[in-house]
Amino acid sequence: MALDKKVVFVTGASRGIGLETARAFASAGARVVLGARTESDLVAAAREIEARGGSAFAVLLDVTSDASVAQAVAAATRHFGRIDVLVNNAGVSAQALVADADFETLTRQMDVNYFGVVRMVRALLPAMLERGEGTILNIGSVAGRVPYPSMATYGASKAALHAFSQALRGEVAHRGVSVVTVIPGHSSGGAGATVALDGPTLETPAQIARTVVRAAARPRREVVSGWPNRIFLRVARLSPWFAEGAMLSFAKRSLPQGTFASRATPAGSRPSSAGTRGGTRAARRSRAGS
């Protein structure tokens, strides 16, 4: 698919992978809708793209709000007339053991990373089906295939996204709409940018953005970004214990010493519900749609 003059809606577009993706699509000749929650960053990003000769339109967007999604999609459609490509990039992550994590933090990750995608798809899919064409790119994660201890809910949200993409593809492919899952690994930007993961940084946001643009131009069911990630996932299929051990090793190095040590609970006492407000908290969050 030629991207020149196509209209691409990128969520979480004000920084990190989302911003680089918006830049890359604009450089390819697409007209870009940037959706995010932080107005000042959005406006700056749109102006930067336009200063480089691109076409950009910024809309405030909170993917956890039905009303916000509906308003953003309506504004973008009025401005450009249609949306050809949707890039579901907005995401959040937090690092803490399941036993210690604040439940609100866990549910927010599911609401942004999974249900946020569902909201965006439901808002834009009817028009794509009516036209008989469109492309949806969902940004997954290697952690959705080989979960990272201390980021269990983040991995679960991405695993849910992978399954959603596969099922949706079966529903809409015969009606002209492509659904692509893009799977990056640990990068220097994105939902995990502010989480202190001690693992190899395999890609930059700009590299991942180029993968997303190529996937939009030539849609395939799934695209793993970067050859190290492709190798790792192949190894994981052949030797799951090795891949899980590698993730556990990275997790142990990224959290305070002793986090994974055995901790006995005194007889008659109840486990603490202080969540990530105490001790082993490593809840360094990025903001939804930022």
Secondary structure, 3 states (H helix, E strand, C coil): CCCCCCEEEEECCCCHHHHHHHHHHHHCCCEEEEEECCHHHHHHHHHHHHHCCCEEEEEECCCCCHHHHHHHHHHHHHHHCCCCEEEECCCCCCECCCCCCCHHHHHHHHHHHHHHHHHHHHHHHHHHHHHCCEEEEEECCHHHCCCCCCCHHHHHHHHHHHHHHHHHHHHHHHHCEEEEEEECCCECCCCCCCCCCCCCCCECHHHHHHHHHHHHHCCCCEEECCHHHHHHHHHHHHCHHHHHHHHHHHHHHHCCCCCCCCCCCCCCCCCCCCHHHCCCCECCCCCCCC
